[in-house]
Amino acid sequence: MCILVPLLLALAATAAARGHRTKPAGPEPLRPVLGQPSKDLIEADDTLLDVAYRHRLGFDALARLNPGINVWIPDPGEVVELPTQYILPDGDPKGVVINVPEMRLYDFTRGTPPELFAIAIGDEEDPSLYGKFKVGPKRKDPAWHVPASIRAEKPELPAMVPAGEDNPLGTRWMTIDNTSYGVHGTNNNWSIGRTATHGCIRLYNDQMERLYERIPTGTPLLLEYQPVKVGRLNNGIYVEAHPDIYGRVPDRTAYALHRLGELGLLSSVDLPTVERVIGEARGAPVRVGTLPDAH
């Protein structure tokens, strides 16, 4: 047993002795687990990039959920688990919610459950935004006016890239409020589900076109940073963990324990399992305990 576990057990016992059941603000403090686990088979000449594109999933999420599969040369017939089950993030379930570290966009404009979209985000040098915004001006077939900072890195680029196959903005653009950043398509399908942008949010083109048509200017747009989510399915308590891409939550275990403490669930989970799930960060919900009223 690692050194951390006895400390966590002591925290849980203390919380239970005090009857700690602090309830956070919000209509639904313990989010539901939605979706269903699903699988696919590796076909001849597949890479995990091909599987990700076939199901319109993110590459990183797929690779983390299948650590035993060779990313570039998987064996035909291997079973691949797909990241199709998830816990809703803590943000207000309206408009568009983007949880940056899980590289996933939730479209609540048609209610719950939302439609999910895999995204690419900014790299560590140019991280994506987070905070409350609205959808700003929209453009079809946008030209890319190359920022001076990018031209300094790649002087071979022109000042403007017109719409077309060479345009990294794809076929649709939605501005994030009044910033210079946007939610847009791509000319590089293999970048989705990776840290591949200069801060923008990037989707598969066909999915971006569908999103564009139904998201009006002014729609609420929340970008949040939640590497660990806590939820419920029936009487089970679940944790879903993702990497801390930008190093904003240096202790994800403490982050999870704080959330479980807010929910009054610290004494209802198996703490070593919580620690393991967070350490593996495979991005799928894992049962870690049972709700108190289920005993």
C-alpha positions as CSV (number, residue, x, y, z in Angstrom):
1,M,0.0,0.0,0.0
2,C,1.5,3.4,-0.9
3,I,2.2,6.0,1.7
4,L,-0.7,8.2,0.5
5,V,-3.5,5.7,1.1
6,P,-3.4,5.6,5.0
7,L,-3.6,9.4,4.9
8,L,-6.6,9.3,2.6
9,L,-8.3,6.6,4.8
10,A,-7.8,8.9,7.8
11,L,-9.4,11.8,5.9
12,A,-12.3,9.6,5.0
13,A,-12.8,8.4,8.6
14,T,-12.7,12.0,9.9
15,A,-15.2,13.1,7.4
16,A,-17.5,10.2,8.2
17,A,-17.2,10.9,12.0
18,R,-18.2,14.5,11.5
19,G,-21.1,13.5,9.3
20,H,-19.6,15.7,6.6
21,R,-22.2,16.2,3.8
22,T,-21.5,19.6,2.5
23,K,-23.6,20.0,-0.7
24,P,-22.2,22.3,-3.5
25,A,-24.4,24.8,-5.2
26,G,-26.2,23.7,-8.3
27,P,-29.2,21.7,-9.3
28,E,-27.3,18.5,-9.9
29,P,-24.2,18.2,-7.8
30,L,-23.5,14.6,-8.7
31,R,-23.4,14.3,-12.4
32,P,-24.8,11.3,-14.3
33,V,-22.7,8.8,-16.2
34,L,-24.0,8.8,-19.8
35,G,-23.4,6.8,-22.9
36,Q,-22.5,3.2,-23.2
37,P,-19.1,1.4,-23.4
38,S,-18.5,0.2,-27.0
39,K,-15.8,-1.6,-28.9
40,D,-14.4,-2.0,-32.4
41,L,-12.0,-4.4,-34.2
42,I,-8.8,-3.4,-35.8
43,E,-9.0,-3.8,-39.6
44,A,-6.1,-4.6,-41.9
45,D,-3.8,-1.6,-42.3
46,D,-5.5,0.3,-39.4
47,T,-3.7,2.6,-37.0
48,L,-5.5,4.0,-34.0
49,L,-5.8,7.2,-36.0
50,D,-8.0,5.4,-38.5
51,V,-10.2,4.0,-35.7
52,A,-10.5,7.4,-34.2
53,Y,-11.5,9.0,-37.5
54,R,-13.9,6.2,-38.3
55,H,-15.9,6.8,-35.1
56,R,-15.1,10.6,-35.0
57,L,-13.3,10.2,-31.7
58,G,-10.2,11.9,-30.3
59,F,-6.9,10.2,-30.9
60,D,-5.4,10.8,-27.5
61,A,-8.6,9.6,-25.7
62,L,-8.5,6.4,-27.8
63,A,-4.8,5.7,-27.2
64,R,-5.1,6.3,-23.4
65,L,-8.0,3.9,-23.1
66,N,-6.1,1.2,-25.0
67,P,-2.5,1.3,-23.5
68,G,-1.7,-2.2,-24.6
69,I,-2.4,-1.7,-28.3
70,N,0.4,-0.5,-30.6
71,V,-0.8,2.9,-31.9
72,W,0.8,2.6,-35.3
73,I,0.9,-1.1,-36.1
74,P,-2.0,-2.8,-34.2
75,D,-2.7,-6.4,-34.9
76,P,-5.8,-7.0,-37.2
77,G,-8.6,-8.4,-35.1
78,E,-7.5,-6.7,-31.9
79,V,-10.4,-5.4,-29.8
80,V,-10.3,-1.6,-29.2
81,E,-12.3,0.0,-26.4
82,L,-14.0,3.2,-27.5
83,P,-14.3,6.3,-25.2
84,T,-18.1,6.5,-25.6
85,Q,-19.1,6.5,-21.9
86,Y,-18.6,9.7,-19.9
87,I,-19.5,11.8,-16.9
88,L,-21.1,15.1,-17.5
89,P,-18.8,18.0,-16.5
90,D,-19.7,20.3,-13.7
91,G,-20.5,23.3,-15.9
92,D,-24.1,24.6,-16.3
93,P,-25.7,22.3,-18.8
94,K,-26.7,24.8,-21.4
95,G,-25.4,26.1,-24.7
96,V,-21.9,24.7,-25.5
97,V,-19.6,23.4,-22.8
98,I,-16.0,22.5,-23.5
99,N,-13.9,20.6,-21.0
100,V,-10.4,21.4,-22.2
101,P,-8.3,18.6,-20.6
102,E,-10.6,15.9,-21.8
103,M,-10.6,17.4,-25.3
104,R,-14.4,17.1,-25.7
105,L,-17.2,19.6,-26.6
106,Y,-20.7,19.1,-25.2
107,D,-23.5,20.6,-27.2
108,F,-26.5,21.1,-24.9
109,T,-28.5,23.3,-27.3
110,R,-30.9,20.4,-27.9
111,G,-31.1,19.4,-24.3
112,T,-29.7,16.5,-22.3
113,P,-28.0,14.2,-23.1
114,P,-25.8,16.5,-25.1
115,E,-24.2,15.6,-28.4
116,L,-20.4,15.1,-28.0
117,F,-17.6,16.2,-30.3
118,A,-13.9,15.3,-30.1
119,I,-11.7,18.4,-30.3
120,A,-8.1,19.5,-30.7
121,I,-6.8,22.1,-28.3
122,G,-3.9,24.5,-27.9
123,D,-0.5,23.1,-27.1
124,E,1.4,24.0,-23.8
125,E,2.9,27.1,-25.3
126,D,-0.4,28.4,-26.7
127,P,-3.0,26.9,-24.3
128,S,-6.7,27.2,-25.0
129,L,-8.8,29.7,-23.1
130,Y,-11.1,28.9,-20.2
131,G,-13.9,30.9,-18.7
132,K,-17.4,32.0,-19.7
133,F,-17.9,33.3,-23.2
134,K,-20.5,33.5,-25.9
135,V,-20.4,32.5,-29.6
136,G,-19.3,35.5,-31.6
137,P,-19.3,36.1,-35.3
138,K,-19.4,33.1,-37.6
139,R,-17.9,32.6,-41.1
140,K,-18.3,30.0,-43.8
141,D,-15.2,29.0,-45.7
142,P,-13.0,31.4,-43.7
143,A,-9.7,32.7,-44.9
144,W,-6.9,32.4,-42.5
145,H,-5.1,35.6,-41.7
146,V,-1.9,34.2,-40.3
147,P,-0.9,35.9,-37.0
148,A,2.5,37.5,-36.9
149,S,3.6,35.2,-34.1
150,I,3.0,32.1,-36.3
151,R,4.7,33.7,-39.3
152,A,7.7,34.3,-37.1
153,E,7.8,30.6,-36.5
154,K,7.1,29.7,-40.1
155,P,8.2,32.5,-42.4
156,E,7.3,30.5,-45.4
157,L,3.6,31.1,-44.7
158,P,1.8,33.8,-46.6
159,A,0.0,36.7,-44.8
160,M,-3.3,35.1,-45.8
161,V,-4.4,31.5,-46.7
162,P,-7.6,31.5,-48.7
163,A,-10.4,29.0,-48.2
164,G,-9.5,25.5,-49.6
165,E,-7.7,22.3,-48.8
166,D,-4.6,24.1,-47.5
167,N,-6.6,26.1,-45.0
168,P,-6.2,24.8,-41.4
169,L,-9.4,26.5,-40.3
170,G,-11.5,24.0,-42.4
171,T,-14.8,25.1,-43.8
172,R,-16.5,26.8,-40.8
173,W,-15.4,29.2,-38.0
174,M,-17.2,30.4,-34.9
175,T,-15.4,33.2,-32.9
176,I,-15.1,32.7,-29.2
177,D,-16.8,35.9,-28.0
178,N,-14.7,39.0,-29.1
179,T,-11.4,37.2,-28.9
180,S,-9.1,36.3,-31.8
181,Y,-9.7,32.6,-31.0
182,G,-12.4,30.4,-32.6
183,V,-14.0,27.0,-32.8
184,H,-13.4,25.7,-36.3
185,G,-12.9,22.8,-38.7
186,T,-9.6,21.4,-40.0
187,N,-7.8,20.1,-43.0
188,N,-5.9,17.6,-40.8
189,N,-8.2,14.9,-39.4
190,W,-5.2,13.3,-37.5
191,S,-4.9,16.3,-35.3
192,I,-8.3,15.8,-33.5
193,G,-7.9,14.7,-29.9
194,R,-4.4,16.2,-29.6
195,T,-2.7,19.4,-28.4
196,A,-2.3,20.7,-32.0
197,T,-3.5,24.3,-32.2
198,H,-2.3,27.8,-31.2
199,G,-5.2,28.0,-28.7
200,C,-8.3,27.5,-30.9
201,I,-10.7,24.6,-30.6
202,R,-10.7,22.4,-33.7
203,L,-13.2,19.8,-34.8
204,Y,-13.6,17.3,-37.7
205,N,-14.9,19.3,-40.7
206,D,-18.2,17.4,-41.1
207,Q,-19.0,17.7,-37.4
208,M,-18.1,21.4,-37.4
209,E,-20.4,22.0,-40.3
210,R,-23.3,20.4,-38.4
211,L,-22.5,22.3,-35.2
212,Y,-22.2,25.6,-37.1
213,E,-25.7,25.3,-38.6
214,R,-27.5,24.9,-35.3
215,I,-25.4,27.2,-33.0
216,P,-26.5,30.9,-33.3
217,T,-24.3,33.8,-32.4
218,G,-24.8,34.7,-28.7
219,T,-25.0,31.0,-27.5
220,P,-23.4,30.6,-24.1
221,L,-20.0,29.0,-24.5
222,L,-18.2,27.7,-21.4
223,L,-14.6,26.5,-21.5
224,E,-13.7,24.8,-18.3
225,Y,-10.7,22.9,-17.0
226,Q,-11.8,19.8,-15.1
227,P,-9.3,16.9,-15.4
228,V,-11.2,14.8,-12.9
229,K,-15.0,14.3,-12.9
230,V,-17.2,12.5,-10.3
231,G,-20.6,11.0,-11.2
232,R,-23.1,8.4,-10.5
233,L,-24.7,5.4,-12.4
234,N,-27.5,3.7,-10.5
235,N,-26.1,3.3,-7.0
236,G,-22.5,3.5,-8.0
237,I,-20.0,6.4,-7.6
238,Y,-17.8,6.8,-10.6
239,V,-14.6,8.8,-11.3
240,E,-13.3,9.8,-14.7
241,A,-9.7,11.1,-14.9
242,H,-7.8,12.9,-17.7
243,P,-4.2,14.2,-17.8
244,D,-3.5,17.7,-16.4
245,I,-2.4,18.9,-19.8
246,Y,-1.5,22.5,-18.8
247,G,-0.4,21.7,-15.3
248,R,-3.2,23.7,-13.7
249,V,-4.2,21.0,-11.2
250,P,-0.9,19.6,-9.9
251,D,-2.5,17.2,-7.4
252,R,-5.5,15.6,-9.1
253,T,-6.0,13.2,-6.2
254,A,-6.5,16.1,-3.8
255,Y,-8.7,17.7,-6.4
256,A,-10.9,14.5,-6.5
257,L,-10.9,14.1,-2.7
258,H,-12.1,17.7,-2.3
259,R,-14.9,17.1,-4.8
260,L,-15.9,13.9,-3.0
261,G,-15.8,15.7,0.3
262,E,-18.1,18.5,-1.0
263,L,-20.5,15.8,-2.1
264,G,-20.3,14.0,1.3
265,L,-19.0,10.8,-0.4
266,L,-15.4,10.6,0.9
267,S,-16.2,7.7,3.2
268,S,-18.2,5.9,0.5
269,V,-15.4,5.3,-1.9
270,D,-12.4,2.9,-2.1
271,L,-9.6,5.4,-1.8
272,P,-6.9,3.1,-3.4
273,T,-9.1,2.7,-6.4
274,V,-9.6,6.4,-6.7
275,E,-5.9,6.9,-6.6
276,R,-5.3,4.2,-9.2
277,V,-8.0,5.6,-11.6
278,I,-6.5,9.1,-11.4
279,G,-3.0,7.8,-11.9
280,E,-3.9,5.9,-15.0
281,A,-6.0,8.7,-16.4
282,R,-7.6,6.6,-19.1
283,G,-10.6,8.9,-19.6
284,A,-13.4,6.4,-18.9
285,P,-15.7,6.4,-15.9
286,V,-14.7,3.7,-13.3
287,R,-16.8,2.7,-10.3
288,V,-15.0,3.6,-7.1
289,G,-17.8,3.2,-4.5
290,T,-21.5,2.9,-3.6
291,L,-23.8,5.7,-2.7
292,P,-24.5,5.8,1.1
293,D,-28.3,5.4,0.7
294,A,-27.7,2.2,-1.3
295,H,-26.4,0.3,1.7
